[in-house]
Amino acid sequence: MKILSRNDEKGRSMVEMLGVLAIIGVLSVGGISGYSKAMAKFKLTKAQDQITMLLMNIRTAYATSPSYDGLNNKIATSFNIAPSDMVTNSTTGAMNGAFGGAVTVSACDENGTVCPTKSASYFFITMDDLGREACLSLSTSDWGSDGMVGMNIGGTAIAATNLPLLLTGGTDGVDASTLCVDGGTSLSWIYY
């Protein structure tokens, strides 16, 4: 009678384990890439919501006033005009946007560098330190014509007649691809 021997080894071979690790690595890279894209889209949507909310709240707060005289960050935070998720210090009026950069609101009589006209009849909202992709998307969005009199991207004034801003091919280099730079761009919306 012949006795058959049994092989009682348990476990996986090294080749099988390397295959599993390779599959996990590929799935992880895809997951991280998808997560990064989803976070960028989330931040962009949040920034648009913050600007819209800030705009509506400013207009509501100043609806009975003949001008936006005195509007600044401290007023916006102390009277709850600014969305709470933007306020980083209500005592000083410090606000940050969805992308982490400072947000400034002011009547145009207090800051002549952003506004084309120095008048309390106008106000602006500025988001600082926007990356190129965020700047491109926010500056080319159609913000409507309801009281928007212009934009300012990195110090370049854009009149309402050039809005919505083109991504490329704008006249005299006034397009988003030219004005939005790597390393952080300031973007201002000017309203009456």
Secondary structure, DSSP 8 states (H G I E B T S, - for coil): ----------S--HHHHHHHHHHHHHHHHHHHHHHHHHHHHHHHHHHHHHHHHHHHHHHHHTTTSSS-TT--HHHHHHTT-S-TTTEEETTTTEEB-TTS-BEEEEETTS-TTT-SS--TT-EEEEEEEE-HHHHHHHHHS---SSSEEEEEETTEEEEGGG-S--SS--GGG-SHHHH--TT-EEEEEEE-
